[in-house]
Amino acid sequence: MGPSEKQPARPDFEWMRAPATHRHVSKNYQANNYLQSLEGGLDTSHSSFLHNQTIGDNTAVRNIDGAPKIDIFPTEYGYSYVSFRRFSDAARYIRVYQYIMPFQQLRGNILDEFGKRRDVPIIEGHFWVPIDDTQTHTWNFMCGLDESVPLSPKYSEQREKRAGRGKDDFLPGTFKLKRNPFNDHMIDRELQKKTFTGIVGVASQDIGIQEGMGPIVDRSKEILFGSDAAIVAMRRLLLDATRAVERGDDPPGLDPSQCRNVRGYDCIVPSDVNDWNSYMYERLGPKW
């Protein structure tokens, strides 16, 4: 029996084990190839400008240093990667992402934009599931950091509204957002004088860029830099996986036990900490 004929094992991601009181999941449609969204989700440097809500004010934690250093660590399920940003002369801001093949991104959202612990710290991420070559369904999930962090319906809706996925942001009866390519994502040119995009909603800003590239972007015209390391690594893993399937082998990420205890995190660490993995070992451990 070849890989395509096997029944996939039931997934067992940590956020799925959180009770309903501590978990929230949503879904939206995107008019672009899934890979364009996945690439955006795995890139950390864009948040320093795309999501800058006050141009000229660089006090937010990811605006202090717009050129993060990235380290990638291959795993059985994909890779783990960490971005380092200067926070002060004595400290760095570190954010750990997880890429779980073939199209899941996972990250921590423990600190607010100024480096303070959030009142409701969460673990969150996305699945970008292809509908076909030019359309994608995006599943968005979040769960409380641990059992002491429930997610109330009011809080979950506030987070979705901030992203641009609030209950009133969808076309009635669909998963399609009111902000879409047919109305230029409702870009506000007056607002754009103060923000980078002029588009309301953090996820709406991402989607505007991803859909704005066209249904399938021509990557032969792109120029990649060091900050694109996570994107390059992801593409190589996917290409290797396609070759494995062609040989009749299983691609990475099929075994739920390999990624059941994976989570992301972000925190401020002293500048002299070099072994970030040991420093954050307990923080990266599962709580559900």
DAZI-V19007 format. One record per residue. N is the residue number from 1. RES is the residue in three letters. SS is DSSP state (~ for helix, > for strand, _ for the rest). PHI is phi in degrees with one decimal (* if undefined). Layout:
n: {N | N}
res: {RES | RES}
ss: {SS | SS}
phi: {PHI | PHI}
This chain:
n: {1 | 2 | 3 | 4 | 5 | 6 | 7 | 8 | 9 | 10 | 11 | 12 | 13 | 14 | 15 | 16 | 17 | 18 | 19 | 20 | 21 | 22 | 23 | 24 | 25 | 26 | 27 | 28 | 29 | 30 | 31 | 32 | 33 | 34 | 35 | 36 | 37 | 38 | 39 | 40 | 41 | 42 | 43 | 44 | 45 | 46 | 47 | 48 | 49 | 50 | 51 | 52 | 53 | 54 | 55 | 56 | 57 | 58 | 59 | 60 | 61 | 62 | 63 | 64 | 65 | 66 | 67 | 68 | 69 | 70 | 71 | 72 | 73 | 74 | 75 | 76 | 77 | 78 | 79 | 80 | 81 | 82 | 83 | 84 | 85 | 86 | 87 | 88 | 89 | 90 | 91 | 92 | 93 | 94 | 95 | 96 | 97 | 98 | 99 | 100 | 101 | 102 | 103 | 104 | 105 | 106 | 107 | 108 | 109 | 110 | 111 | 112 | 113 | 114 | 115 | 116 | 117 | 118 | 119 | 120 | 121 | 122 | 123 | 124 | 125 | 126 | 127 | 128 | 129 | 130 | 131 | 132 | 133 | 134 | 135 | 136 | 137 | 138 | 139 | 140 | 141 | 142 | 143 | 144 | 145 | 146 | 147 | 148 | 149 | 150 | 151 | 152 | 153 | 154 | 155 | 156 | 157 | 158 | 159 | 160 | 161 | 162 | 163 | 164 | 165 | 166 | 167 | 168 | 169 | 170 | 171 | 172 | 173 | 174 | 175 | 176 | 177 | 178 | 179 | 180 | 181 | 182 | 183 | 184 | 185 | 186 | 187 | 188 | 189 | 190 | 191 | 192 | 193 | 194 | 195 | 196 | 197 | 198 | 199 | 200 | 201 | 202 | 203 | 204 | 205 | 206 | 207 | 208 | 209 | 210 | 211 | 212 | 213 | 214 | 215 | 216 | 217 | 218 | 219 | 220 | 221 | 222 | 223 | 224 | 225 | 226 | 227 | 228 | 229 | 230 | 231 | 232 | 233 | 234 | 235 | 236 | 237 | 238 | 239 | 240 | 241 | 242 | 243 | 244 | 245 | 246 | 247 | 248 | 249 | 250 | 251 | 252 | 253 | 254 | 255 | 256 | 257 | 258 | 259 | 260 | 261 | 262 | 263 | 264 | 265 | 266 | 267 | 268 | 269 | 270 | 271 | 272 | 273 | 274 | 275 | 276 | 277 | 278 | 279 | 280 | 281 | 282 | 283 | 284 | 285 | 286 | 287 | 288}
res: {MET | GLY | PRO | SER | GLU | LYS | GLN | PRO | ALA | ARG | PRO | ASP | PHE | GLU | TRP | MET | ARG | ALA | PRO | ALA | THR | HIS | ARG | HIS | VAL | SER | LYS | ASN | TYR | GLN | ALA | ASN | ASN | TYR | LEU | GLN | SER | LEU | GLU | GLY | GLY | LEU | ASP | THR | SER | HIS | SER | SER | PHE | LEU | HIS | ASN | GLN | THR | ILE | GLY | ASP | ASN | THR | ALA | VAL | ARG | ASN | ILE | ASP | GLY | ALA | PRO | LYS | ILE | ASP | ILE | PHE | PRO | THR | GLU | TYR | GLY | TYR | SER | TYR | VAL | SER | PHE | ARG | ARG | PHE | SER | ASP | ALA | ALA | ARG | TYR | ILE | ARG | VAL | TYR | GLN | TYR | ILE | MET | PRO | PHE | GLN | GLN | LEU | ARG | GLY | ASN | ILE | LEU | ASP | GLU | PHE | GLY | LYS | ARG | ARG | ASP | VAL | PRO | ILE | ILE | GLU | GLY | HIS | PHE | TRP | VAL | PRO | ILE | ASP | ASP | THR | GLN | THR | HIS | THR | TRP | ASN | PHE | MET | CYS | GLY | LEU | ASP | GLU | SER | VAL | PRO | LEU | SER | PRO | LYS | TYR | SER | GLU | GLN | ARG | GLU | LYS | ARG | ALA | GLY | ARG | GLY | LYS | ASP | ASP | PHE | LEU | PRO | GLY | THR | PHE | LYS | LEU | LYS | ARG | ASN | PRO | PHE | ASN | ASP | HIS | MET | ILE | ASP | ARG | GLU | LEU | GLN | LYS | LYS | THR | PHE | THR | GLY | ILE | VAL | GLY | VAL | ALA | SER | GLN | ASP | ILE | GLY | ILE | GLN | GLU | GLY | MET | GLY | PRO | ILE | VAL | ASP | ARG | SER | LYS | GLU | ILE | LEU | PHE | GLY | SER | ASP | ALA | ALA | ILE | VAL | ALA | MET | ARG | ARG | LEU | LEU | LEU | ASP | ALA | THR | ARG | ALA | VAL | GLU | ARG | GLY | ASP | ASP | PRO | PRO | GLY | LEU | ASP | PRO | SER | GLN | CYS | ARG | ASN | VAL | ARG | GLY | TYR | ASP | CYS | ILE | VAL | PRO | SER | ASP | VAL | ASN | ASP | TRP | ASN | SER | TYR | MET | TYR | GLU | ARG | LEU | GLY | PRO | LYS | TRP}
ss: {_ | _ | ~ | ~ | ~ | _ | _ | _ | _ | _ | _ | _ | _ | ~ | ~ | ~ | ~ | _ | _ | ~ | ~ | ~ | > | > | > | > | > | > | > | > | _ | _ | _ | ~ | ~ | ~ | ~ | ~ | ~ | ~ | ~ | ~ | _ | _ | ~ | ~ | ~ | ~ | _ | _ | _ | _ | _ | _ | _ | _ | _ | _ | _ | _ | _ | _ | _ | _ | _ | _ | _ | _ | > | > | > | > | > | > | _ | _ | _ | > | > | > | > | > | > | > | > | > | > | > | _ | _ | > | > | > | > | > | > | > | > | > | > | _ | _ | _ | > | > | > | > | > | > | > | > | _ | _ | _ | _ | _ | > | > | > | > | > | > | > | > | > | > | > | > | > | > | > | > | _ | _ | > | > | > | > | > | > | > | > | > | > | _ | _ | _ | _ | _ | _ | _ | _ | ~ | ~ | ~ | ~ | ~ | ~ | ~ | ~ | ~ | ~ | ~ | _ | _ | _ | ~ | ~ | ~ | > | _ | _ | _ | _ | _ | _ | > | _ | _ | _ | ~ | ~ | ~ | ~ | ~ | ~ | _ | _ | ~ | ~ | ~ | ~ | _ | _ | _ | _ | _ | _ | _ | _ | _ | ~ | ~ | ~ | ~ | ~ | ~ | ~ | ~ | ~ | ~ | ~ | _ | _ | _ | _ | _ | _ | ~ | ~ | ~ | _ | _ | _ | _ | ~ | ~ | ~ | ~ | ~ | ~ | ~ | ~ | ~ | ~ | ~ | ~ | ~ | ~ | ~ | ~ | ~ | ~ | ~ | ~ | ~ | ~ | _ | _ | _ | _ | _ | _ | _ | _ | ~ | ~ | ~ | _ | _ | _ | _ | _ | _ | > | > | > | > | > | > | _ | _ | _ | _ | _ | ~ | ~ | ~ | ~ | _ | _ | _ | _ | _ | _ | _ | _ | _}
phi: {* | -79.9 | -56.7 | -69.5 | -96.2 | -82.3 | -81.5 | -60.8 | -70.3 | -64.9 | -67.0 | -141.7 | -68.1 | -57.3 | -63.8 | -71.8 | -84.3 | -66.0 | -66.7 | -57.8 | -69.5 | -120.0 | -139.7 | -144.6 | -133.3 | -138.7 | -146.9 | -144.9 | -94.7 | -133.8 | -94.4 | -159.9 | -62.1 | -58.4 | -66.7 | -63.2 | -73.4 | -61.1 | -61.2 | -64.8 | -68.3 | -92.4 | -92.3 | -99.7 | -68.5 | -64.7 | -64.9 | -70.9 | -124.5 | -57.0 | -100.7 | -72.5 | -86.5 | -141.2 | -60.1 | 96.5 | -101.1 | -106.8 | -83.7 | -65.4 | -59.9 | -93.1 | -102.4 | -60.6 | -129.1 | -87.2 | -125.3 | -68.0 | -89.4 | -122.4 | -119.9 | -117.8 | -126.4 | -59.3 | -135.2 | -68.8 | -100.7 | 154.3 | -162.2 | -112.5 | -139.0 | -125.5 | -108.3 | -112.5 | -126.8 | -66.4 | -105.1 | -159.4 | -64.4 | -111.6 | -148.5 | -127.9 | -95.0 | -119.3 | -130.6 | -102.1 | -109.9 | -126.5 | -109.1 | -109.1 | -63.1 | -95.0 | -148.6 | -109.5 | -119.6 | -137.7 | -151.1 | -95.4 | -134.5 | -89.4 | -102.1 | -82.4 | -67.0 | -110.0 | 88.0 | -98.6 | -62.9 | -68.5 | -64.6 | -125.7 | -72.3 | -135.9 | -108.7 | -146.0 | 176.1 | -146.5 | -114.7 | -108.4 | -99.4 | -64.1 | -84.7 | -156.7 | -66.0 | -122.6 | -139.3 | -141.2 | -103.1 | -103.9 | -99.0 | -115.8 | -135.8 | -152.8 | -144.4 | -63.1 | -54.9 | -159.1 | -66.7 | -82.0 | -122.7 | -73.4 | -111.7 | -72.8 | -55.6 | -64.7 | -64.4 | -60.7 | -67.5 | -62.4 | -65.1 | -65.7 | -65.0 | -61.4 | -75.7 | 97.3 | -119.7 | -66.3 | -57.4 | -90.0 | -92.9 | -105.0 | -65.8 | -51.4 | 76.1 | -135.2 | -99.7 | -89.1 | -81.4 | -64.2 | -83.7 | -152.5 | -60.2 | -73.3 | -125.0 | 54.2 | 55.3 | 54.5 | -61.5 | -111.2 | -67.6 | -69.5 | -63.6 | -66.3 | -70.3 | -109.8 | -119.7 | -70.2 | -102.9 | 76.3 | -108.9 | -82.9 | 105.4 | -61.7 | -68.1 | -61.2 | -66.2 | -60.9 | -64.6 | -59.7 | -69.3 | -67.8 | -74.7 | -66.9 | -75.4 | 99.0 | -57.9 | -138.7 | -77.8 | -86.7 | -77.1 | -69.1 | -102.3 | -87.9 | -125.5 | -95.1 | -125.7 | -59.5 | -71.2 | -93.7 | -58.3 | -67.1 | -68.4 | -61.1 | -62.5 | -64.0 | -61.3 | -63.1 | -63.4 | -66.2 | -65.0 | -62.6 | -66.7 | -64.6 | -67.5 | -62.6 | -65.5 | -60.5 | -78.8 | 94.7 | -93.3 | -81.2 | -76.2 | -64.5 | 90.7 | -79.9 | -86.3 | -59.8 | -67.3 | -73.8 | -130.9 | -70.7 | -112.0 | -88.2 | -148.6 | -102.3 | -166.4 | -146.3 | -164.8 | -99.8 | -126.7 | -59.9 | -62.4 | -86.8 | -81.1 | -101.4 | -91.4 | -65.0 | -64.2 | -67.6 | -61.6 | -105.9 | -53.9 | -69.8 | -65.9 | -87.7 | -77.8 | -67.2 | -116.3 | -119.3}
